[in-house]
Amino acid sequence: MEKELAELVHGVGHRLRRGYAERLGPLGLSPGQARALRVIVDADPPLRMVQLAERLRIVPRSVTPV
């Protein structure tokens, strides 16, 4: 039963990610870029790169490529 539940949860996550990527594709955005833009829009300016990294839960050096 646990294995079946894990497979179902995995399948739902996969479908959500795929749908999200399909909607962002025509905009030329990756899911990570869309997430970063959402954080920037919702932030009180100015938002420093290190703060963006914290909010995205990524290391600061990874913000630049995003």
Rosetta constraint file for C-alpha pairs under 8 A:
AtomPair CA 1 CA 5 HARMONIC 6.26 0.50
AtomPair CA 2 CA 6 HARMONIC 6.11 0.50
AtomPair CA 3 CA 7 HARMONIC 6.17 0.50
AtomPair CA 4 CA 8 HARMONIC 6.21 0.50
AtomPair CA 5 CA 9 HARMONIC 6.15 0.50
AtomPair CA 6 CA 10 HARMONIC 6.07 0.50
AtomPair CA 7 CA 11 HARMONIC 6.06 0.50
AtomPair CA 8 CA 12 HARMONIC 6.20 0.50
AtomPair CA 9 CA 13 HARMONIC 6.21 0.50
AtomPair CA 10 CA 14 HARMONIC 6.15 0.50
AtomPair CA 11 CA 15 HARMONIC 6.23 0.50
AtomPair CA 12 CA 16 HARMONIC 6.17 0.50
AtomPair CA 13 CA 17 HARMONIC 6.17 0.50
AtomPair CA 14 CA 18 HARMONIC 6.09 0.50
AtomPair CA 15 CA 19 HARMONIC 6.06 0.50
AtomPair CA 16 CA 20 HARMONIC 6.08 0.50
AtomPair CA 17 CA 21 HARMONIC 6.10 0.50
AtomPair CA 18 CA 22 HARMONIC 6.14 0.50
AtomPair CA 19 CA 23 HARMONIC 6.31 0.50
AtomPair CA 20 CA 24 HARMONIC 6.30 0.50
AtomPair CA 20 CA 31 HARMONIC 7.02 0.50
AtomPair CA 21 CA 25 HARMONIC 5.88 0.50
AtomPair CA 21 CA 30 HARMONIC 6.67 0.50
AtomPair CA 21 CA 31 HARMONIC 6.16 0.50
AtomPair CA 22 CA 26 HARMONIC 7.60 0.50
AtomPair CA 23 CA 27 HARMONIC 7.85 0.50
AtomPair CA 24 CA 28 HARMONIC 6.53 0.50
AtomPair CA 24 CA 29 HARMONIC 5.37 0.50
AtomPair CA 24 CA 30 HARMONIC 6.46 0.50
AtomPair CA 24 CA 31 HARMONIC 7.06 0.50
AtomPair CA 24 CA 34 HARMONIC 7.78 0.50
AtomPair CA 25 CA 29 HARMONIC 5.89 0.50
AtomPair CA 25 CA 30 HARMONIC 7.02 0.50
AtomPair CA 29 CA 33 HARMONIC 5.89 0.50
AtomPair CA 29 CA 34 HARMONIC 6.25 0.50
AtomPair CA 30 CA 34 HARMONIC 6.28 0.50
AtomPair CA 31 CA 35 HARMONIC 6.15 0.50
AtomPair CA 32 CA 36 HARMONIC 6.23 0.50
AtomPair CA 32 CA 66 HARMONIC 6.68 0.50
AtomPair CA 33 CA 37 HARMONIC 6.18 0.50
AtomPair CA 33 CA 66 HARMONIC 5.53 0.50
AtomPair CA 34 CA 38 HARMONIC 6.19 0.50
AtomPair CA 35 CA 39 HARMONIC 6.35 0.50
AtomPair CA 35 CA 56 HARMONIC 7.79 0.50
AtomPair CA 36 CA 40 HARMONIC 6.21 0.50
AtomPair CA 36 CA 52 HARMONIC 7.57 0.50
AtomPair CA 36 CA 56 HARMONIC 6.92 0.50
AtomPair CA 36 CA 66 HARMONIC 7.37 0.50
AtomPair CA 37 CA 41 HARMONIC 6.09 0.50
AtomPair CA 38 CA 42 HARMONIC 6.19 0.50
AtomPair CA 39 CA 43 HARMONIC 6.05 0.50
AtomPair CA 39 CA 52 HARMONIC 7.34 0.50
AtomPair CA 39 CA 55 HARMONIC 7.28 0.50
AtomPair CA 39 CA 56 HARMONIC 7.70 0.50
AtomPair CA 40 CA 47 HARMONIC 7.20 0.50
AtomPair CA 40 CA 52 HARMONIC 7.43 0.50
AtomPair CA 43 CA 47 HARMONIC 6.73 0.50
AtomPair CA 47 CA 51 HARMONIC 6.28 0.50
AtomPair CA 47 CA 52 HARMONIC 6.64 0.50
AtomPair CA 48 CA 52 HARMONIC 6.33 0.50
AtomPair CA 49 CA 53 HARMONIC 6.18 0.50
AtomPair CA 49 CA 60 HARMONIC 6.91 0.50
AtomPair CA 49 CA 63 HARMONIC 6.87 0.50
AtomPair CA 50 CA 54 HARMONIC 6.28 0.50
AtomPair CA 50 CA 60 HARMONIC 5.51 0.50
AtomPair CA 51 CA 55 HARMONIC 6.22 0.50
AtomPair CA 52 CA 56 HARMONIC 6.09 0.50
AtomPair CA 52 CA 63 HARMONIC 7.42 0.50
AtomPair CA 53 CA 57 HARMONIC 5.81 0.50
AtomPair CA 53 CA 58 HARMONIC 5.14 0.50
AtomPair CA 53 CA 59 HARMONIC 5.94 0.50
AtomPair CA 53 CA 60 HARMONIC 5.07 0.50
AtomPair CA 53 CA 62 HARMONIC 7.64 0.50
AtomPair CA 53 CA 63 HARMONIC 5.98 0.50
AtomPair CA 54 CA 58 HARMONIC 6.36 0.50
AtomPair CA 54 CA 59 HARMONIC 7.52 0.50
AtomPair CA 54 CA 60 HARMONIC 7.66 0.50
AtomPair CA 58 CA 62 HARMONIC 6.56 0.50
AtomPair CA 58 CA 63 HARMONIC 7.41 0.50
AtomPair CA 59 CA 63 HARMONIC 7.28 0.50
AtomPair CA 60 CA 64 HARMONIC 7.95 0.50
AtomPair CA 62 CA 66 HARMONIC 6.79 0.50
